[in-house]
Amino acid sequence: MNRFLLPVVIMTVPFAAHANCDCVCVNGHVEQLCDSSYDMPTICAAQICPIAPPTLAPLAPAVIPPIGTSSCWMDRIYNSITGQYEWTMVCQ
């Protein structure tokens, strides 16, 4: 019974896990940010982003880029809940 169940579980695991791509305002313009480098890109609808006020970037913590990315940096992402830009680590 276990020999039959194991291949079924292995075959369904890649389909059960999923990540997400979102269109967000980054420093005053729309960009697509994905949870994983393997995600399928989506088409971003035209939208107007609030103007990002000038600020100094915080010191970026030393991080090893996740698998599938080559670099990480701090960038300002608009949070629609708070109505403000927030510094966030972005990897590509």
Secondary structure as the mmCIF struct_conf table of DSSP 4:
data_model
#
loop_
_struct_conf.conf_type_id
_struct_conf.id
_struct_conf.beg_label_comp_id
_struct_conf.beg_label_asym_id
_struct_conf.beg_label_seq_id
_struct_conf.end_label_comp_id
_struct_conf.end_label_asym_id
_struct_conf.end_label_seq_id
HELX_RH_AL_P HELX_RH_AL_P1 ASN A 2 ALA A 16
STRN STRN1 CYS A 21 VAL A 26
TURN_TY1_P TURN_TY1_P1 ASN A 27 GLY A 28
STRN STRN2 HIS A 29 CYS A 34
BEND BEND1 ASP A 35 SER A 36
TURN_TY1_P TURN_TY1_P2 SER A 37 TYR A 38
BEND BEND2 ASP A 39 ASP A 39
HELX_LH_PP_P HELX_LH_PP_P1 MET A 40 PRO A 41
HELX_LH_PP_P HELX_LH_PP_P2 ILE A 43 ALA A 46
HELX_LH_PP_P HELX_LH_PP_P3 ILE A 48 PRO A 54
HELX_LH_PP_P HELX_LH_PP_P4 LEU A 56 ALA A 62
HELX_LH_PP_P HELX_LH_PP_P5 ILE A 64 PRO A 66
TURN_TY1_P TURN_TY1_P3 ILE A 67 GLY A 68
STRN STRN3 CYS A 72 ASN A 79
TURN_TY1_P TURN_TY1_P4 SER A 80 GLY A 83
STRN STRN4 GLN A 84 CYS A 91
#
